[in-house]
Amino acid sequence: MDPNSENILITGGAGFIGSTLALRLVAEGHVVTVLDNLSPQIHSADPESSFTYQRIREKVRFIQGDIRDAAILREAIEDQTVIIHLASETGTGQSMYEIERYVDVNIRGTSLLLDLLGNTKNKVRKLVLSSSRSVYGEGKYQCAVHGIVYPASRHENDLSAGNFECSCPVCGNAIVLLATDENTQKDPVSVYGLTKLHQEDLVKLVCKNLHIPYTILRFQNVYGVGQSLSNPYTGILSIFSNLIRTGQTLNIFEDGLESRDFVYIDDIVEALCLSIFEENANNEIFNVGSGNPLNVLEVSQTLADALDEKLEYEVTGDFRIGDIRHNFADLVRIHAALGYVPRTDFREGIARFTAWSQQSAVNQSLYAESLDEMQSKGMFVRKN
């Protein structure tokens, strides 16, 4: 046994991010335990067909169970020195009507983990929490008159009228998007974002009292090899890839100019590893992204080009309640503290993703059904 190896528990470790991280940690000589409930929404009804589960199952100690099951969680924590807490429900739109489930898994699951750390004998020396850019809400902007401003959630009446951009909350004038730094006002516009912010607060408070160093990473939009190709509630690249490959017309929400920061999975894993092993990461919060915003039309065309398919799309003006307009990460803090630099540009990452996804048959998509479900709950608005 390598004297420098760690016993590392990854909750939610059979998923996209967790499985990629697990493979790297195992390759570096660490002993990895994965706790995962193999949710059908992520892994399909048959886990035997799950790419991410299959690639780790013989390489880690695997415990199938729920983050809310105290007995199973107690077993998983035993003898661990590091915990990477990824287990979470993650669909922004879905969170707006499956409120109890998102709160129960994300907040109660995290509180149970922390409760066990405080009330059972353990060896944990570090906790890393995966959080989200969703804690910021609409993020940070510049007003020519009022300086730095933080717009509130966009109003449904404005969206229905086709007024998609944020405006100054003081004077109502047009504002300019800025990179979101870690000190940006926290104002989640979805239940998912609110649960992630509560996770952060729980970890900061309890870990301080337990003298367990923590690191919180606020991920931007993660993509790449291994992301779920069947989850209809999250992952625009997977959803659009399936539609493009089957010759369907993409429904581009709003005006197609809404933007996100897409960060490749390998860069996320690098940030997680730095958080585990770098002392400068202790008791800190970092954004993790590429630092570059891309709009949906740009993303769609890049994806179609990589698939060598013609892009058919319609900009419909449809919109989801709880979506933000823009966001991209300020990476100054994580670069200064940990030396983090995203290495994979978007075209390269898309090429890797499409090469991998094309090895699989097109998954049966429940995307249309998910939009119908959101519409029935009042969370998705079709203009026509």
Buried (B, 14 or more C-beta within 10 A) or exposed (E): EEEEEBBBBBBBBBBBBBBBBBBBBBEBEBBBBBBBBBBEBBBBEEBEEBBBBBBBBEBBEBBEBBBBBBEBBBEBBEEBBBBBBBBBBBBBBBBBBBBEEBBBBBBBBBBBBBBBBEEEEBEBBBBBBBBBBBBBBBBBBEBEEBEEBBBEBBEEEBBEEEEBBBBBBEEEEEBEBBBBBBEBBBBBBBBBBBBBBBBBEBBBEBBEEBEBBBBBBBBBBBBBBBBBBBBBBBBBBBBBBBBBBEEBEBBBBBBBBBBBBBBBBBBBBBBBBBBBBBEEBBEBBBBBBBBBBBBBBBBBEBBBBBBEBEBEBEBBBBBBBBBBBBBBBBBEBBBEBBEBEBEBEBEEBBBBBBEBBBEEEBBEBBBEEBBEBBBEBEBBBEEE
